[in-house]
Amino acid sequence: FRTASGKMVLAGLVDTSGYAADVQQKYQGFFITEIKLSVGGSDLGPGAYGFGFTKDGKFVVMDVAAMDLLSVASSTDDKLAHPVPLKMMEDSGGGGYRLYHGKSFVILKAQ
């Protein structure tokens, strides 16, 4: 997504097929943000990060050294008709954006 000032937040998936099982479970993608974000209520500064949605309902953000920076609860959207591997869309209820992985999502808000 792009803010009114032109700053961007980008997300993508990574191929972790050659990674160890424990890494595959928590590292599914990356995102780059040019702005400070609120991620599920926790603050995250501008930078490049790895992320993953865990089986126990968490959204984990890691730095480039794979050190966990934050872990917040993710939500599930059971009404989502056609889940896709990665999707970012405006959140109708709060002025942020939903970052989806399948039916799991976390809300990102520009600060």
Stockholm file with secondary structure:
# STOCKHOLM 1.0

chainA/1-111         FRTASGKMVLAGLVDTSGYAADVQQKYQGFFITEIKLSVGGSDLGPGAYGFGFTKDGKFVVMDVAAMDLLSVASSTDDKLAHPVPLKMMEDSGGGGYRLYHGKSFVILKAQ
#=GR chainA/1-111 SS CBCTTSCBEEEEECCCTTSCHHHHHHCCEEEEESSCEEETTEEECSEEEEEEECTTSEEEEECTTCCEEEEEECEECTTCSSCCSSEEEECTTTSSEEEEETTEEEEEEEC
#=GC SS_cons         CBCTTSCBEEEEECCCTTSCHHHHHHCCEEEEESSCEEETTEEECSEEEEEEECTTSEEEEECTTCCEEEEEECEECTTCSSCCSSEEEECTTTSSEEEEETTEEEEEEEC
//
